[in-house]
């Protein structure tokens, strides 16, 4: 089948008709372009999808500042409890995993852009 690829294009200011008008309105006076394209084949040297990270990606303790994970934060405790977490404007009815970090991680204001 065909994919519909919507891309930002500063030279376009026309409207795009919605491919699903019952669910989404048209894009009016939007700097977007829509191109119908077929699925691209995998290159012959990689005939299948390879679930791996791109070279240079770092995870865990080596992850960039501002992207903490459960593997990089110093956890003090983790408890399942009814905390009434707000999920889409409603309190959760089931137990939530509540974690406590042993110390506050310093925030690098220069890293936040």
N, C-alpha and C positions, 0 to 999 in steps of 0.2 A: 504494500500500500504506500501511500504518500504521507509524508510528514508536512505539517504546516509550521514553518519557522518564522517567528516574528522577531524582527531585529530593529534596533534603534537606528534611524537614518535621519540626520539633521536636515537633509535636503528635501525630505518628504513632509508635506503638510496636508495630505489628503486623508480621507476617512477609509478605514478598513472595515469591510463587512465581517460580522461575527460568523465563525464557522458553526457555532451552536447558538443561534439566535433565541432559542427558548430559555437558555440558561445565562448567556452573557450578552450585553449590549454591544453595538458596533463601537469601534474605536474612532472617535470623532476628532478631526483636526489634530491628529497625533503624529509626531515625527517617527512613524514606524513604517516598515515595509513588511510584506508577507510574501514568502516564497514557498511554493509547493515543491518538495524534493523527495526523491525516493530514498529508501534506506540505503546507507552506504555499506558496502561489503567490507569485511575485515581485510587488511592487507595480507598477501600470501605468506609473508614471514610470521604473521600472528593470526592464524585462521580462526581462533576462538577468543572469547573475552577472557582477559587475564585479571583477576581481582588482586591488584597489587597497588602500592603507593608509588607515586612518581618519585624519581630520584631527587633527593634533597629534602623530602618531607620528614619532619621530626615529630615524635610523639612522646607522651609521658613526661618525665622530668626534663627532657631536652626540648619540649614544646616551647614555642615563642611565649613571652609574657602576655598575660591577658587571656590565655586560653587554658584555664585549669581543667584538669580531669580528675576523676577519682583515683587515678594512678599517680598523679603528681602532687596532690594536696596531702598534707599531713593529717590524716583522720584520727580523731580522738575516740569517737564512738559512732555506731550505726544501730538504730533501733526502728523496728516496725511498730507504728502506733497510729491511732486515729487522731490525725492532726487537723482535719477539716481543711485541707489544702484547696485553694480556689482553682478549679479547673473549668475554664471557659465560663466564668461567672457563677458557677455552682460549687458548693462545698463537696469535696470527695466523700463518698460513703464508706469506702474501704480503707484499710490501713495504708499508710504511706511510709516510705523509707526516709527517715529523718537522720541526717548525718551532722556531726559536730566536728569542726576543724580545730586542731589543737592550738593554732595561733593564727592571727590575722595575717594574710598574705599582703605584702606591701604593693600598692598600686603605682605603676610607672605612668605618670600623666603624659610623658613625652611619647610613649608607645601608642596611646589612644589617639587615633586620628579621625 
